[in-house]
Amino acid sequence: MTTTQRLDYEKLLNTMINDYGVKDVTNERQRKNGTTAFETASGERFQIYKSGYVRRTVNSCFSGKVVYQINPTMKSNGGYIVFSHGKLKKIITENTIRLKIYNDLARLTYLFNFLVKNKYIEKQTNKLNAEIKI
């Protein structure tokens, strides 16, 4: 990551923490593996991974923790050939694949936009100003 990207990353991280109430809850093992974990004010947990994935962890009363990928998706065509009834047959399939995000700043930006768009977070300073004005 370039120096400019590192500064932008730190600026966005500070904005998320100070203005939106997001906590960095990364433990030592995650940090060592290149994972960063966040928790919103409502207790929702999200992780960004060095491998390019962004995920959400949900506590389930039946199976413990469930992890969902929230990376963007795209349709992809694939296929294979089988031998059936004495001849070759081509099978075409359509799959949905997750797009990996390989840049630290891009992953953090994607997570921030996802949190705002899906209303997991909202700007805390607006709430404080509204309470003070009343």
N, C-alpha and C positions, 0 to 999 in steps of 0.2 A: 504494500500500500504506500502511495506517495505521501509526502508530508502534507500536502493540501487535503488529500482524502482523509488522512488521520485527523487533521484539525476539524474537518467537516463531520467526521464520525463522533469526535468528542463533543462538538457543539450540539449535534442532534441528540446524543446520549444525555447531555446536561438538560436539554429542553424537555426530553421525555421524563426525566427524574424530577426536575424542579417545577415545571409548568403543568405536567400531566399526572403526577403522583405515581409514576411507575417505579418499582424498586428493582435493583439488580440483586438477584438472589442466587447468583452463581456460587456453587461450592467449589472447593479446591480441586476435586477430581474433574469436574466439568471444565474448569479453567485450564487445567493441564491438557485436556483433550481438544481444546479449541471451541468449546461450547459456551454460550452466554445465556443465562436464564433470567427471565423477568417475571415480575408479578404485578398485576394491576391493583388499583385500590380496592376493587371488588373481589380480589383473590384469584383471578384467572391467571394461569401460568403459561408462558410462552418461552420457547427456546430457539436460538439461532445456532446452527452447526457449521463448522468449518467445511464440511462436505458439500454444502450448498443448500441444505434444507432448512425450512422454517416450520416449526411445529407448535401445536397447542396441546397441553396436557390437561385432562379432565379426570377428576376423581369419580369413579363409578362405584355405586354401592354393591354391585354384583361381582365385578372383576378387578377391583382395585383401580389402578390408573390406566387410562386409555389415552393414547397419543395419536393425534390427527395431523396429517401434513396439510399445510395451508399454502404451499407453493402454487404458482399459477400452473394451469394445465394446458395441454394442446392435444389434438387428435393426431394419431400417427397410423399409417397403414403398414401392415406387415403381412407375412404369409409363409406358407410352407407347402411342400409337396408330399403326398402320400401315395402309396400303391394300393389301389382299391379295385376289386372286381377285374383283375387282370390288366389294369392300365394305370398310368400315372394320373393323378388328379391334383390340380393346383387349388389350394385353399387360401383365400384372401381374408384377412382380419383387420378390423379397425380397433385400435387401442387408444386409451387415454393415458398420457404420460405426464409426469411432473417435471417441470423445468427447474433445473438447479440454478441457484444464484451464487456465483463464485466469488463475489467481491464483498468484503465486510461491510462497507458503507451501503452497498446495494441491498444486502440482507436486512440491515437495520432500518433503512428507509422503507423497504417493502413491509416490514413488520409494523413500523410506525403508521404507515398509510392504512394497513389492514386494521389496526386497532382503532384508528379514528373513524374509518369508513363504517365499521361494524359496531361502533359505539361502545367499545370496551373501555375507552378512555375519553375524557373531555377536559378541556383546559380548566385548571383549578383556579387560576387567578380571576377569571370572570365570575366564579361563584363568590369569591372573597369580596370582590368589588360590589357585587349585587347585595351582599349581606350588609356591607358597611353603609351603602347608600340608603337602605331602608331604615 
